[in-house]
Amino acid sequence: MTPPHFHAPLRRRWLGLLGLAPLLQACSPLRLINATVPSHTHTVKRDLPYGRAERQRADIYLPAPTVRGAPIAVFFYGGSWSSGARADYRFVGEALASRGIVTVVADYRLSPDVRYPVFLEDCALAVRWAGAQATAFGASRDRLFIVGHSAGAYNAAMLALDPRWLGSERIAGWAGLAGPYDFLPIGNPDVQVAFEWPGTPADSQPLFHARAYMAPSRPALLMAARSDTLVNPQRNTLALAETLKRQGTPVEVELFDRVSHTTLIGAFAPPLRGLAPVLNRVSAFLLEPPRTTS
């Protein structure tokens, strides 16, 4: 749930991996990461509204050349539901578009301006909008996925598991990277505000809904850093995976050794792809042939 403007130790690690540590004070890690993104692999449609609020906007990354009937993935970033901007995640949009996947990187309203569940309402609106626009972007409506990292993985999980948000909307599957799926009681001050702790309802947790499901839910890919010190993978990724498997949901799960909570998503970017095959796993999941879903 680390905000995009990372704490100093995490920033130093990013820049050290890039060989750019001397620039620590000059640029943010994400700005440097995005500077490495090639332009020939994709085209971008920027600042498209999916709703009326200022932050209800998205950037669309299209494969170049165009891939007809491509999967379409809606990506939600992390930031403790209190920070983040779609422009910071150009490297994610390019990475997936370069693999033939139409990618929607969406902003959503943040705390303290809003509280749970408003950010989920925004994310659900973005997914429904992406589904309605899929054919216009050259994608297949039947291959609509949700992808998220950290707090964004929570958003993806809730949309996939809690029928209040998408109902019968057709979703081919979802992928969660380093997601917090069971985090009560809340200790992080920013997250306390976002979820109005201690009045946070039990059904705000993805694991609650996974346990409540009586039938298989949408296929899932769950990944995390094995040594994640911010979002415990045993309590979150592995517990959710096991719960979903017990009720018959197709689940792929993997923990990676050479990445952290932060560099797990950073491994989408060209300079960090050697850390772990995160992009390969996500793109393979999204490119699987369509299957029947709930």
N, C-alpha and C positions, 0 to 999 in steps of 0.2 A: 504494500500500500504506500510505498515511498513516492512522494511527489516528484514530478519531472525535474525540478531544480534540486538536485540531490544534495544531501549532507556532504561535507567536505571529504570524509574518507571514501565514500562511494564515488565522488567526482574524481578523486585522485586515481582510483582503480580504473575507471573508464579511460581516463587520459593516459595512464600508464600503459594500458593495453593497446591504445592507439599510437603510442610513441610520441604523445603530444603533451606530456606533463608540464613542460615549461609554459604552456598556454593556459594553465589552470585558472589564473586570475583574469584572463582576457575573454574567454568564451565559455558558454555552457557546453557540457558534453553532448547534448542532443544537437546543438548547432553544428558541432564538429562532425558528429555522425552523419547528419543530413548533408553535409558538404561532400561526403564521399559517394552519394547516391548517383548512379549514372542516369542520364536523361533519355537514352535511346531505347530503353526497355518499356516505356510507358508514356501515356499522355494523361493529363490531369484536367478535370473540371472542378473548379474551386468555388467555395462559398455558396453551395446550393442549399436553399432552405428546405427543411423537412417539416417545419412548423413555423409558428409566428414569433416565438421568443428569439431574442438576439443570439443565444447560444444553441438554438435548434438549427444548426447548419452542419454541412458535411462536405468533404472533398472526395471526389471519385477518381480512383486510379484505374486506368484502362490498359489492358495489354496492348503492346505495339510489336508486331501487327495485331489487328483485331482477331479475337478467338470467338467464333460464333457459338452460342450455347454454352458459354463458359460458366463455371460456378461464380457465385457472387457472395462475398464475405463482408459482413459489417463488423468493424473492429472498434472496440472500446478500450481506451487507455486507463491506466491507474492514476493514483494521486490522492488516496485517502478520501475520495469524493469531495475534495476541497481545492484541488488544483489540477491543471492540465490543459492542453490546447492541441487541437488536431494538427496544426502546423508542425508541432514537434515530432510527429510520427510519420513524416514523409518516408522515412526509411522502411517502415512497415508496409505502407501502401505500395512502394516500388518493389519491395521484395516479393510480395504476393502477385502483383501484376506481372512481374517478370516471369512468373511460373504459369501464366495464363489464367489468372484469377482476377475478376473484377473486384475491386476492394473499396469499400466505403469506410472512411475514417471520420467518425462523427463526434462532434462536441455534444455535451449535455450540461444542463444546469448543475451548479455546484453549491455545496455548503460554504459559508453560512447563509447564502441568499435563499437556499431552499433546504429542506430536510427530507429524509426518507419518508415516503417512497417516490418523491417527485423525480429524482434522477432516473428511476426505473420507468416512470411514465414516459420520460423523454426517450430513453433507449428503445422502449417498445414502439414508440411513434417512428423512430428512425428505421427500425427493422421493417415495419409495415410499409413505410415509404419506399425503402429499398426493394422490397418485393414487388410493389406496384410499378416501379421504374425499371425492373430487371431487364425486360426485353428491349427497352429503349437504350440501355447501356450495352446491349449485345450479349447479355447473360441469360441463363435459363432460370425461370421462376421456380422450377422444381429443384434447383440446386442452391438454395439460399441457406447460408450458414451464419452463425454468430461466433465471433472470436473476441477474447478479451485477455488482458494482462492485469494481475493484481486486483485492484478495486474493479477494473473493467471486466475481469474474469468473474467476479461476484455478479456483476450486472448480467453477463451472459448466462450464468448459471440460473439466476432467478427468472430470467425470461424463458429459459428452456424448461424449468422444473415447476414453476408456479403458474398455474393456468390463469391467474388474474390478469397477467400482462399481455399475453399473445393469444390466449384461448385456443382456438382451432387453427390459427395461422400455420401454414405449412412451412416447417423448418427441416432441412435435410440433416442437420446436426449442429453441434457446437463444440468449441475448443476453449479450454480454460488453462491459462499459464499462470502458475504461482497464485492461484486464487484463494481468498479467505472465504471459506464455506461454512465455518462454524466458529464464530469469534465472540460469543457472549461468555462471561462479562467483558465489557469494553474498557480497555485501559488507555488507549491512545486518545489524547484530548481532542484532536480534530475529528476523529471518528465518533467520539462521544457526542459532539455537537451535531454531526451529520445524522446520527440515529437517535438523538434525544435521549441518550442514556441518563438515568436508569429506567426510563419508560419504554425501552426498546422491546417490541413484541417478539415472542419466540418464532413466529412465522416470518420474520425478516431473514431467517437463515436458510441457505440452500439445502443444508443437510436435513433440516426439518421437513422440507418438501420431498426430498429423495426418500426419506423413511415413510412418508405418507402415501407415496404412489402405490397403487394397486396393480399397475400394468407397466410394461416397459415404456420408458420415455425416449426422447430423441437421442440418437447415437452421440457419444461424447469422446473427445480426446482430452485427457488430463495430464498435464506435465508440470514439473516443478524442479527447482534446484535441490539436490539432496541435502545440501548444507544451508538451506535458506534459514536465516536467523530472524527474519521479519514475519514470515507467514509459515508456521510449522507445517511441513508437507505431510507428516504422519497424521496429524489431527485433521487436516483439510483435504489435500489431494487424495491420499490413500484411503482415508475414511469414506470420502464421497464415492470414490471408485468402487470400493467394496460394497457399499450400500446399493449403488445402481446395478452392479452385477447380480446381486442377490435377487433383484426383482426383474431380471432378464434384459436389462438395457445393454446394448453393445457398447463396451467401453475399452478404449486403448489408454494405457497409462504408462508413463515413463518418468523416472527421476534421473537428472543429469549431474555428473560429478564436477565438471570444470567451470560451472557458472554459478552466479549468485542470484538472489531475487531480482536484482537490477539487470545483470548481464544476460539473464535468460531471454529477455525481450531484445536486448542489444545484439544478440546473436543473429537477428534478422539482417543486420547491417553488414555490408561487404567486409569491413576490416575485422569483424568479430565472428564471422561465420565458422571459423576454425575451432572455436571453443566447444561447440556442441551442434549436432545436426537438428537444431530446433526448426529451422525453416523447412528442411527436408521433410520432417515428420508432419508439420502442419499442412504443408502444401500437398503431400501425399494423401492425407485425410480428406482435404477439401476436393481433391481431384478423383476420389473414388467414384465408381459408377453410381448413379442415383439408386436409392433403395427406399422402400416403403417406410414411412414414418407416421407418427401420430399427429 
